[in-house]
Amino acid sequence: MGKAVLISIRPEWVEKIARGEKTVEVRKTRPKLDTPFKCYIYCTQGNDARRLRGSWGKVIGEFICDRVETIKAATEPYGIYDVDDDFVAQTGLVDGALWDYGKGATLYGWHISKLEIYDTPKPLSEFKGLRKTKFGYAPVEIKRPPQSWCYVEELK
């Protein structure tokens, strides 16, 4: 059983990822997986991103997370993260949005590589979540999308 990640992303960000404008996804946590690992993109419900209307509430594609960068707050000046402008541009978070999201806490930049957008989005029911047990992980039905991300069984 291969372990992967199912990540929930809002439609406006999914569009930017699909167009190649966003190549780093910023999260407050990271999986306990060695890189590279597979991520399935779940497009959340929304009323923006008109092009993706038929994809809301479905898994629209996948990517390989080839590295995860730790993002720490700068010691001086207060209110910014210790990353360069090019990295911030890759996240799509501009005009202080990175700080607004993290508020100084450690963040993680998941790098997006080998992006594949499916011709036909997949329903959540095609995926099995992974629940931790004392014997390892057991597959379980996913009844709702993750708030941020969760472990899933890799599709064959």
Phi, psi and chi 1 to 4 in degrees:
 res  aa     phi    psi   chi1   chi2   chi3   chi4
   1 MET       -  121.1  159.4 -178.6   38.0      -
   2 GLY   -86.4  140.7      -      -      -      -
   3 LYS  -101.3  131.7 -163.0  178.6 -162.5 -176.5
   4 ALA  -136.2 -174.5      -      -      -      -
   5 VAL  -126.5  138.8  169.9      -      -      -
   6 LEU  -108.4  120.4  175.1   66.3      -      -
   7 ILE  -117.9  130.7 -173.1  167.0      -      -
   8 SER   -88.4  128.5  -69.1      -      -      -
   9 ILE  -135.9  136.4  -57.4  176.9      -      -
  10 ARG   -68.0  150.6  -68.3 -168.9  -40.9 -135.2
  11 PRO   -53.5  -40.0  -24.6   32.3      -      -
  12 GLU   -65.1  -31.7   64.0  -91.8   23.0      -
  13 TRP   -79.4  -35.9  -61.8  112.8      -      -
  14 VAL   -59.2  -42.0  169.6      -      -      -
  15 GLU   -60.1  -44.5 -100.0 -165.3    9.2      -
  16 LYS   -64.5  -37.8  -71.2  178.3 -175.9  -78.5
  17 ILE   -64.5  -46.1  -70.3  168.7      -      -
  18 ALA   -62.2  -33.2      -      -      -      -
  19 ARG   -84.0   -4.6  -71.6 -165.9  -54.9 -103.8
  20 GLY    81.0   10.7      -      -      -      -
  21 GLU   -82.8  -20.9  -63.7  170.3   11.0      -
  22 LYS  -123.7  114.8 -179.5  174.9  171.3   60.2
  23 THR  -118.3    4.3   56.5      -      -      -
  24 VAL  -135.5  126.4  175.1      -      -      -
  25 GLU  -101.9  124.2  179.0   62.5   22.2      -
  26 VAL   -97.4  130.7  176.9      -      -      -
  27 ARG  -136.1  160.3  -65.4  -67.3  160.7  131.9
  28 LYS   -83.2  -14.0  -66.8  178.5 -179.4  176.4
  29 THR  -135.6  171.9   58.8      -      -      -
  30 ARG  -140.5  153.4   61.2  159.8  -65.4  161.6
  31 PRO   -69.4  154.9   -9.9   19.7      -      -
  32 LYS   -91.4   65.7  -69.1  179.0 -179.6  160.7
  33 LEU  -131.6  145.1  -68.6  173.7      -      -
  34 ASP   -74.0  145.7  -68.2  -28.2      -      -
  35 THR   -84.3  148.9   54.9      -      -      -
  36 PRO   -81.7  151.6   29.1  -32.1      -      -
  37 PHE  -139.6  157.2   57.8   86.7      -      -
  38 LYS   -87.5  139.0 -174.9  175.4  -78.4 -168.6
  39 CYS  -123.9  129.8  -70.5      -      -      -
  40 TYR   -96.8  135.8  -63.2  102.2      -      -
  41 ILE   -97.6  113.3  -56.4  168.1      -      -
  42 TYR   -94.8  122.0  174.2   83.6      -      -
  43 CYS   -88.8  116.7 -177.1      -      -      -
  44 THR   -69.8  169.6   63.6      -      -      -
  45 GLN   -68.7  151.6  -57.1  -72.7  -24.0      -
  46 GLY  -173.3  171.6      -      -      -      -
  47 ASN  -120.6   11.0   56.4    6.6      -      -
  48 ASP  -111.6 -171.8   39.8   15.7      -      -
  49 ALA    52.6   65.9      -      -      -      -
  50 ARG   -51.8  -36.7  -70.2  174.5 -175.0   82.2
  51 ARG   -61.7  -26.6 -172.0  170.7   71.5   83.9
  52 LEU   -98.2    9.5  -67.4  170.8      -      -
  53 ARG   -48.2  -42.8 -168.0  152.1  -60.0  174.8
  54 GLY   -74.9   -4.6      -      -      -      -
  55 SER  -103.0   -7.8  -59.0      -      -      -
  56 TRP   -58.9  136.1  -64.7  -18.3      -      -
  57 GLY    74.5   21.6      -      -      -      -
  58 LYS  -137.4  165.3  -65.3 -172.3  178.5  144.3
  59 VAL   -88.8  116.2  178.1      -      -      -
  60 ILE   -99.2  -10.8   61.2   93.6      -      -
  61 GLY   175.9 -167.8      -      -      -      -
  62 GLU  -150.5  160.4   61.7 -171.9   61.5      -
  63 PHE  -148.3  166.1   65.9   88.8      -      -
  64 ILE  -101.5  125.9  -60.8  -62.1      -      -
  65 CYS   -88.8  104.4  179.6      -      -      -
  66 ASP   -88.4  -15.2   56.9   -5.4      -      -
  67 ARG  -163.7  154.6   72.6 -177.1 -170.9  -82.5
  68 VAL  -124.8  120.9  177.6      -      -      -
  69 GLU   -97.6  137.5  -74.7 -170.8   46.8      -
  70 THR   -84.6  129.7  -57.8      -      -      -
  71 ILE  -113.9  116.3  -52.4  165.6      -      -
  72 LYS  -112.0  151.7  -59.7 -129.2  180.0 -130.1
  73 ALA   -67.2  143.6      -      -      -      -
  74 ALA   -71.7  147.1      -      -      -      -
  75 THR   -74.4  -35.5   52.1      -      -      -
  76 GLU  -142.7  139.0  -69.8  -69.7  -34.1      -
  77 PRO   -77.2  158.7   29.6  -32.8      -      -
  78 TYR   -67.0  145.5  178.3   77.8      -      -
  79 GLY    96.5    9.5      -      -      -      -
  80 ILE  -136.1  162.3   64.7  167.9      -      -
  81 TYR   -99.6  153.6  -80.4   93.5      -      -
  82 ASP   -83.5   69.0 -166.4   14.6      -      -
  83 VAL  -137.9  156.6  -68.3      -      -      -
  84 ASP   -86.2  168.6   61.6   31.1      -      -
  85 ASP   -62.5  -33.6  -69.2  -18.5      -      -
  86 ASP   -64.6  -41.5 -178.4   52.8      -      -
  87 PHE   -62.9  -45.7 -178.7   84.3      -      -
  88 VAL   -59.4  -41.9  173.7      -      -      -
  89 ALA   -60.6  -37.2      -      -      -      -
  90 GLN   -67.1  -24.4  -68.8  174.8   57.0      -
  91 THR   -82.8  -22.8   69.4      -      -      -
  92 GLY    79.7   -1.3      -      -      -      -
  93 LEU   -91.9  104.5  -62.0  170.0      -      -
  94 VAL  -114.4  168.6  -65.0      -      -      -
  95 ASP    53.5   46.3  -60.5  -32.4      -      -
  96 GLY    82.9    4.1      -      -      -      -
  97 ALA   -65.3  -29.5      -      -      -      -
  98 LEU   -63.3  -45.7 -172.0   61.0      -      -
  99 TRP   -67.1  -40.9 -174.0  -93.6      -      -
 100 ASP   -58.4  -36.7  -68.8  -15.8      -      -
 101 TYR   -73.1  -48.9  175.7   65.4      -      -
 102 GLY   -92.2  -26.1      -      -      -      -
 103 LYS    51.0   36.3  -63.7 -179.1  178.3   41.2
 104 GLY    93.8  -12.5      -      -      -      -
 105 ALA   -72.5  158.2      -      -      -      -
 106 THR   -63.9  134.4  -61.1      -      -      -
 107 LEU  -120.8  170.3  -61.2  173.2      -      -
 108 TYR  -132.4  130.3  -59.5   92.2      -      -
 109 GLY  -100.7  110.2      -      -      -      -
 110 TRP   -87.6  115.7  -57.8   21.2      -      -
 111 HIS   -79.3  132.6  -74.9 -101.8      -      -
 112 ILE   -97.3  120.7  -61.7  167.9      -      -
 113 SER  -136.2  161.8   67.3      -      -      -
 114 LYS    49.9   48.4  -61.8 -178.3 -178.4  172.3
 115 LEU   -66.6  133.4  175.8   66.2      -      -
 116 GLU  -130.9  118.5  178.7 -172.8  -20.2      -
 117 ILE   -96.9  126.3  -57.5  -61.8      -      -
 118 TYR   -70.7  144.9  -57.8  145.1      -      -
 119 ASP   -63.8  -40.2  -68.3  -27.1      -      -
 120 THR  -123.1  116.5  -54.7      -      -      -
 121 PRO   -58.1  148.9  -23.2   34.1      -      -
 122 LYS  -101.0  139.7  -60.4  177.5 -173.9  -57.2
 123 PRO   -71.2  154.2   24.0  -30.4      -      -
 124 LEU   -58.4  -28.1 -153.4   49.5      -      -
 125 SER   -64.0  -16.0   59.7      -      -      -
 126 GLU   -77.4   -8.3  -74.3 -168.6   26.2      -
 127 PHE  -110.0  150.6  -65.3   82.9      -      -
 128 LYS  -116.9  126.8  -69.1  -74.5 -178.0 -163.6
 129 GLY   -74.4  164.0      -      -      -      -
 130 LEU  -119.2  119.9  -67.7  174.6      -      -
 131 ARG  -104.6  133.4 -178.8 -177.2   48.6  145.3
 132 LYS   -73.7  132.5 -168.8  169.9  173.8  107.7
 133 THR  -127.0  174.3   70.7      -      -      -
 134 LYS   -70.1  -12.3   65.3 -179.2 -178.1  177.4
 135 PHE  -102.1    2.4  -56.5  107.9      -      -
 136 GLY   130.0 -133.2      -      -      -      -
 137 TYR  -119.2  141.7  -75.0   87.8      -      -
 138 ALA  -120.8  137.9      -      -      -      -
 139 PRO   -70.9  139.9   16.4  -20.2      -      -
 140 VAL  -138.0  155.2  -65.4      -      -      -
 141 GLU   -67.0  138.4  178.3 -176.3   -7.8      -
 142 ILE   -92.1  118.1  -62.5  176.9      -      -
 143 LYS   -95.0  -21.8  -63.7 -175.9  180.0 -178.2
 144 ARG  -152.8  157.5   60.1 -174.3  175.5  147.2
 145 PRO   -70.0  156.7   24.2  -32.2      -      -
 146 PRO   -71.4  149.8   26.9  -34.1      -      -
 147 GLN   -63.6  -42.6  177.8  127.7   13.5      -
 148 SER  -121.3  -67.2  179.9      -      -      -
 149 TRP  -158.3  162.9   61.1  -91.7      -      -
 150 CYS  -151.8  163.5   68.0      -      -      -
 151 TYR   -80.1  141.1  -66.2  112.7      -      -
 152 VAL  -137.2  164.0  -66.3      -      -      -
 153 GLU   -74.8  134.3 -138.8  172.8   29.5      -
 154 GLU   -69.4  134.5 -169.4  171.1  -22.0      -
 155 LEU   -70.1  147.8  -64.8 -179.4      -      -
 156 LYS   -85.6      -  -65.9 -174.6  178.4   16.9
